[in-house]
Amino acid sequence: MTRARFAPLALSTVALATALLLSGCTSAAPSADPTPTGNAVSPTPTEALPGPTPDASPTTGGAVTCDSMIVSDTLAEFKSKGWTAKQTPFTFETQPPSAPIDGGLICTWANYSVASGNLIEFGWAPISTADAETVAAQLEKEGWRREPADSGFYITQDPSRVITVDDKGYGMTYQFGDGWVAVSDTKQNLLLMPVTAG
């Protein structure tokens, strides 16, 4: 079993991501509260494949943190709602899951004082071009889909297996850039991460 990184999101999260996309991603205050809904399940994997060894360095100008991984407006909104982040090592959702990626991080944001299951996940890790292609090929072999991006490419879940979707029908999506990979529970939520802006 792999960790499920999915939770149904309320339309307000989709509205927030759309508003940020239309306003240049980081220049406008969010038009809606990021308040996703749903349940998350995090079973522990019993077996792991070796993961790629990254040789790229972070493009964010320093060590990535849960706070630096997302745009400041979203961070402020999460904190105003009492949301905090729990950190886990960055792994790929291959079958079985990859080994943790050195220097990578998955941040699961939620209000952990309320048993609601509402959460949003963001992740970032350094990765070499060769390792990115290896992981992407494995995910594609398992039914994920590859699409071009302005910077790099996306690997996104097969729509028939998606639990959480954005307004375009995309679920969990990885974006591979020059020396990095980012992930979120929907493709639109990648827009809330400064590293994906180009």
C-alpha positions as CSV (number, residue, x, y, z in Angstrom):
1,M,0.0,0.0,0.0
2,T,1.2,3.5,-0.6
3,R,0.4,6.6,1.3
4,A,-2.7,8.2,-0.2
5,R,-2.1,11.9,-0.7
6,F,-5.6,12.7,-1.7
7,A,-8.4,14.6,0.0
8,P,-11.4,16.0,-1.7
9,L,-11.0,19.8,-1.9
10,A,-13.8,22.3,-1.6
11,L,-14.4,24.6,-4.6
12,S,-12.8,27.4,-2.6
13,T,-9.4,25.8,-3.1
14,V,-10.0,25.6,-6.8
15,A,-11.2,29.2,-6.9
16,L,-8.0,30.3,-5.0
17,A,-5.7,28.4,-7.4
18,T,-7.6,29.8,-10.4
19,A,-7.5,33.4,-9.0
20,L,-3.8,33.1,-8.4
21,L,-3.3,31.7,-12.0
22,L,-5.2,34.5,-13.5
23,S,-3.5,37.2,-11.4
24,G,0.1,36.1,-12.0
25,C,0.2,33.5,-9.3
26,T,1.8,35.6,-6.5
27,S,0.7,39.2,-6.8
28,A,-2.8,39.1,-5.6
29,A,-4.4,38.1,-2.2
30,P,-6.4,34.9,-2.4
31,S,-10.0,35.4,-3.3
32,A,-11.2,32.4,-1.3
33,D,-10.1,30.6,1.8
34,P,-8.1,27.4,1.1
35,T,-10.5,25.1,2.9
36,P,-10.4,21.6,1.3
37,T,-12.6,18.8,2.5
38,G,-12.3,15.1,2.7
39,N,-10.4,12.2,4.3
40,A,-6.8,11.2,4.1
41,V,-5.4,7.8,4.7
42,S,-1.6,7.3,5.3
43,P,-0.8,3.6,5.6
44,T,2.8,2.7,6.0
45,P,4.4,1.0,3.0
46,T,5.8,-2.4,3.6
47,E,8.4,-2.4,0.8
48,A,10.3,0.4,-0.9
49,L,12.1,0.6,-4.2
50,P,15.5,2.4,-4.2
51,G,15.0,6.0,-5.1
52,P,17.1,8.2,-7.4
53,T,20.1,9.8,-5.9
54,P,19.8,13.6,-6.5
55,D,22.7,15.6,-7.8
56,A,20.9,18.8,-8.3
57,S,20.7,21.6,-5.7
58,P,17.6,23.5,-4.6
59,T,16.6,26.3,-6.9
60,T,15.0,28.3,-4.1
61,G,18.2,29.9,-2.8
62,G,18.4,27.7,0.3
63,A,17.0,24.7,2.1
64,V,13.3,24.3,1.3
65,T,10.9,24.4,4.2
66,C,7.1,24.0,4.4
67,D,6.8,27.7,4.8
68,S,9.0,28.6,1.8
69,M,7.5,26.0,-0.4
70,I,4.2,27.9,-0.9
71,V,3.3,31.5,-1.8
72,S,3.1,33.9,1.1
73,D,-0.6,34.6,0.6
74,T,-1.4,30.9,0.9
75,L,0.9,30.5,3.9
76,A,-0.8,33.5,5.7
77,E,-4.2,32.0,4.9
78,F,-3.3,28.6,6.3
79,K,-1.8,30.1,9.5
80,S,-4.9,32.3,10.0
81,K,-7.1,29.2,9.9
82,G,-4.9,27.4,12.5
83,W,-3.3,25.1,9.9
84,T,0.2,23.8,10.5
85,A,2.4,21.5,8.4
86,K,3.6,18.0,9.1
87,Q,6.8,17.1,7.3
88,T,7.6,13.7,5.8
89,P,10.4,12.7,3.5
90,F,9.8,13.1,-0.3
91,T,8.9,9.9,-2.0
92,F,7.3,9.1,-5.3
93,E,4.0,7.2,-5.5
94,T,5.5,4.4,-7.5
95,Q,4.5,0.8,-6.6
96,P,6.1,0.2,-4.2
97,P,7.0,3.7,-3.1
98,S,10.4,5.0,-3.9
99,A,13.0,5.5,-1.2
100,P,13.1,9.0,0.3
101,I,14.9,11.6,-1.8
102,D,17.7,13.4,0.0
103,G,16.9,17.1,0.4
104,G,13.2,16.6,-0.4
105,L,10.2,17.3,1.7
106,I,6.5,16.6,1.6
107,C,4.4,19.1,3.7
108,T,0.9,18.1,4.7
109,W,-1.1,21.2,5.7
110,A,-4.1,20.8,8.0
111,N,-5.7,22.0,11.2
112,Y,-4.5,19.0,13.3
113,S,-6.5,20.1,16.3
114,V,-9.8,19.2,14.4
115,A,-10.5,15.7,13.3
116,S,-11.7,16.6,9.8
117,G,-9.4,15.0,7.3
118,N,-9.1,18.3,5.5
119,L,-5.6,18.7,4.1
120,I,-3.5,19.9,1.3
121,E,-0.1,18.5,0.4
122,F,2.9,20.1,-1.3
123,G,6.3,18.6,-1.9
124,W,9.6,19.5,-3.4
125,A,12.9,17.7,-4.0
126,P,16.1,18.1,-6.0
127,I,16.5,15.6,-8.8
128,S,18.9,15.1,-11.7
129,T,17.5,14.9,-15.3
130,A,18.4,11.2,-15.6
131,D,16.7,10.3,-12.3
132,A,13.6,12.4,-13.3
133,E,13.3,10.5,-16.5
134,T,13.7,7.2,-14.7
135,V,11.0,8.0,-12.2
136,A,8.7,9.5,-14.9
137,A,9.0,6.3,-17.0
138,Q,8.1,4.2,-13.9
139,L,5.1,6.3,-13.2
140,E,4.0,6.2,-16.8
141,K,4.3,2.4,-16.8
142,E,2.0,2.4,-13.8
143,G,-0.7,4.4,-15.7
144,W,0.3,8.0,-14.9
145,R,0.2,10.5,-17.8
146,R,3.0,12.7,-19.1
147,E,2.2,16.2,-20.3
148,P,4.5,19.1,-21.4
149,A,4.9,22.1,-19.1
150,D,6.2,25.6,-19.7
151,S,9.2,24.5,-17.6
152,G,9.9,20.8,-17.8
153,F,7.0,18.3,-17.8
154,Y,4.1,17.0,-15.7
155,I,3.3,13.5,-14.6
156,T,-0.3,13.3,-13.5
157,Q,-2.6,10.6,-12.2
158,D,-4.8,8.6,-14.6
159,P,-8.2,10.4,-14.3
160,S,-9.9,7.1,-13.7
161,R,-7.9,6.7,-10.5
162,V,-8.2,10.2,-9.1
163,I,-9.9,10.9,-5.8
164,T,-9.3,14.7,-5.5
165,V,-9.6,16.8,-8.7
166,D,-9.2,20.4,-9.6
167,D,-11.6,22.2,-12.0
168,K,-9.7,20.7,-15.0
169,G,-10.1,17.1,-13.7
170,Y,-6.4,16.7,-12.6
171,G,-5.5,14.9,-9.4
172,M,-2.1,14.4,-7.9
173,T,0.5,15.8,-10.2
174,Y,4.3,16.0,-10.3
175,Q,6.0,18.9,-12.1
176,F,9.6,18.2,-13.1
177,G,11.8,21.2,-13.8
178,D,15.5,21.9,-14.2
179,G,17.0,20.0,-11.2
180,W,13.8,19.8,-9.2
181,V,10.5,18.1,-8.8
182,A,7.3,19.5,-7.1
183,V,4.1,17.7,-6.2
184,S,0.7,18.5,-5.0
185,D,-2.6,16.8,-4.6
186,T,-3.9,18.6,-7.7
187,K,-2.2,20.1,-10.7
188,Q,-3.8,23.5,-10.0
189,N,-2.3,23.5,-6.5
190,L,1.2,23.5,-8.0
191,L,0.5,27.1,-8.9
192,L,0.7,27.9,-5.2
193,M,4.4,26.9,-5.2
194,P,6.9,29.6,-6.2
195,V,9.4,27.1,-7.6
196,T,6.9,26.1,-10.4
197,A,6.5,29.7,-11.6
198,G,9.4,29.2,-14.0
